[in-house]
Amino acid sequence: MLVLGGDPVVGRVLASLLDCPRRAVRYVELGYLERPGALDGVGLLILAPSWSSGDRDALLDTLRKTRDTADVPLLEIGQPEDAAAAGSNNHVPWPCRTEELQKRIDAALRSGSGTG
C-alpha cells in the first residue's frame, strides 16, 4: 500500500501506524507516480489528508486517466465536506480512529474497486 501526498508529516505517521506484518505501507510524494512501474504490486492507494481542494481534484483526475492506476483501489482520507464534493464512497473522515481506518482499508482491499 502507498500513502500518497498530502501533508508529509501526517502521511509518514499514517504509513507508520498502518504498516504491519500482513501489509507493507509506505509514504510517497506525488512525483513518485511518474516513475515507470511505480504502482507494480500496490494493492491500495491511500490519499493522505491535507490536500488543497484544487490539488486533490487534479490528482483524482490524473489517477482516473492513468492506465496503471485504473485497477488500484483508492481510499481517500480527509474532511467530510471533501467526500460530499467528490461524491466518493471510498472516503474516511479525518481525524479518525486507527481501528476505523484499518476496517475501511480492509473493505477497500476486498472490494478492489479502482480509481476509474
C-alpha positions in Angstrom: 0.0 0.0 0.0 1.0 3.6 -0.6 0.1 6.6 1.4 0.2 9.4 -1.2 0.9 13.1 -0.7 -1.0 15.5 1.5 0.9 16.8 4.5 4.3 14.9 4.6 4.3 14.6 8.4 0.8 13.2 8.5 1.4 10.9 5.6 4.5 9.4 7.2 2.8 9.0 10.5 -0.1 7.3 8.8 2.2 4.9 6.9 4.0 4.0 10.2 0.7 3.4 12.0 -0.7 1.2 9.3 2.5 -0.8 8.5 2.3 -4.3 9.9 3.5 -7.8 9.1 0.4 -8.6 7.0 0.8 -5.5 4.8 3.6 -3.1 3.9 2.7 0.5 3.9 4.9 3.4 2.8 4.5 7.1 2.2 5.4 8.7 -1.2 5.1 12.1 -2.6 3.0 12.9 -5.8 6.0 12.8 -8.1 6.6 9.2 -7.3 3.7 8.2 -9.5 5.6 9.4 -12.6 8.1 6.6 -12.3 7.6 3.7 -14.6 6.1 0.8 -12.7 5.6 2.9 -9.6 2.4 1.0 -8.8 3.6 -2.5 -9.6 2.4 -4.7 -6.8 0.5 -1.9 -5.0 -2.8 -3.2 -3.7 -4.2 0.2 -2.4 -3.6 3.9 -2.8 -4.4 6.0 0.3 -4.7 9.7 -0.2 -3.4 11.3 2.9 -5.3 14.2 4.4 -4.4 17.9 4.0 -4.6 18.3 0.2 -5.9 21.6 -1.1 -9.2 21.0 -2.9 -7.7 22.1 -6.3 -4.7 19.8 -5.9 -6.9 16.9 -4.8 -9.3 17.3 -7.7 -6.3 17.4 -10.2 -4.8 14.3 -8.6 -8.0 12.4 -8.7 -8.5 13.3 -12.4 -4.9 12.2 -13.2 -5.4 8.9 -11.3 -8.6 8.2 -13.2 -6.9 8.8 -16.6 -3.7 6.8 -15.8 -3.8 3.2 -17.0 -1.5 2.0 -14.2 -3.9 3.2 -11.5 -7.2 2.3 -13.1 -7.5 -1.0 -11.2 -5.8 0.0 -8.0 -8.4 0.7 -5.2 -8.3 4.2 -3.8 -9.1 5.3 -0.2 -9.2 9.0 0.5 -8.8 10.4 4.0 -10.0 13.9 4.5 -12.6 16.3 5.8 -16.3 15.2 5.5 -17.0 18.0 3.0 -14.3 16.6 0.7 -16.3 13.4 0.4 -19.6 15.2 -0.4 -17.9 17.4 -3.0 -16.3 14.4 -4.7 -19.3 12.1 -4.3 -16.8 9.5 -3.0 -17.8 6.2 -1.5 -14.2 5.5 -0.6 -13.7 8.3 1.9 -12.7 8.2 5.5 -13.4 11.3 7.6 -10.3 12.8 9.2 -9.4 12.7 12.0 -10.5 9.1 12.7 -9.6 6.2 15.0 -6.9 3.9 13.7 -9.2 0.9 14.1 -11.8 2.5 11.9 -9.2 3.3 9.3 -8.0 -0.3 9.3 -11.5 -1.6 8.8 -12.0 0.8 5.8 -8.7 -0.3 4.3 -9.7 -4.0 4.6 -13.0 -3.2 3.0 -11.3 -1.3 0.1 -8.9 -4.2 -0.4 -11.8 -6.7 -0.5 -13.9 -4.6 -2.9 -10.9 -4.0 -5.2 -12.7 -1.0 -6.8 -10.2 1.0 -8.8 -9.9 4.8 -9.3 -11.6 4.9 -12.7 
